[in-house]
Amino acid sequence: MKTAKESLHLHHKIALLGVFLIFMPRLLGGELLWEKLEPIPNSIGAAGSFAGVDGSVLIVAGGANFPGKKPWEGGAKVWHNAVSILPSPRDRWRAVGTLVSPLGYGVALSHPRGLLCLGGSSPTEHHRDVFFLHWTDSRLETEKVPSLPERRATMAGVLIGDKVYIFGGTDTPNATSAKATLFALDLAEKKPEWRELEPLPAAGRILSTAGTYDGSLYIFGGVALQQNVDGKPVRQWLRDAWRYTPGRGWGRLIDLPRPAVAAPAPAPLIGGRLLLLGSDDGSKELRLPSEHPGFSRAILAYDPLKDVWEEVGNVPQTQVTTSAVVWGNRWVIPSGEIRPGIRSPEVWSALLR
């Protein structure tokens, strides 16, 4: 049996290799093994990228960052169109093509037909386009899918079987209110058509985190928008949680312990719990952007059967406005925002052991 000193030394050696063990006995009965993979091929990283898997490869496409001055210095946000793949966790990224145009802040969902990319924004507008990215025979292919009923960005979404659910978001870059709409598309239909379902009976929101369990859609937190006296949007951080079950509609759940915004999405389902792997909780919002220490690293776990939340540890680094991707036996968080206006190219993966 290892002594406490030997155990500490072992964990220190592991940390130096970019691997972190976090013990979660109440949640999983085991450890989450956090490991750094090859960083994305963008030296400063990107937020709002489309990320997911097609077959065995991990795909990251588009997104946005501030390659020059920081936003508080008057720097301009730049959208990207590069598409890259990581063939395996031990491989290196490969540039394989581009999107039709620079795009980010939509929803990305992994499906057997490829990486499904929905909506998003570019420098001047939001979009309705929906398409699959598919990697086959060393070639990137795009397959169009019926467009969203309305332009949307910074929304939330999940796949439940072949059914796509898209919730919330905004329709223009300068919107001063967010949407509470819910749209659904059944990819198994011969001629799929989007249907508008019952809207959320609460504030519309952006940057909420969606998850799914036992055939239901879950929506956690996010940000509501209001217009100030200057006509500009003002954010309100949210703690409420909701479940949508087809045929039953919406039901309110217990509130989150704290606000949670832009957590990696969709929320991973591990050990029967839906996890928020770090998030922006709004607690540091009043700091000067240049002095912001980073977003909350706390992992919040929701038990759908007991309707309870529990804090179960911390992520090694919080990356928000990004995806949580199931890739084989691991969850992957590629790039994302680590402080307001600051991205990271790091790619983290978590395995249960």
Summary of the structure (lengths in Angstrom):
residues: 353
radius of gyration: 19.4
end to end distance: 18.9
largest distance: 64.8
contacts: 1209
relative contact order: 0.15
helix: 5%
strand: 48%
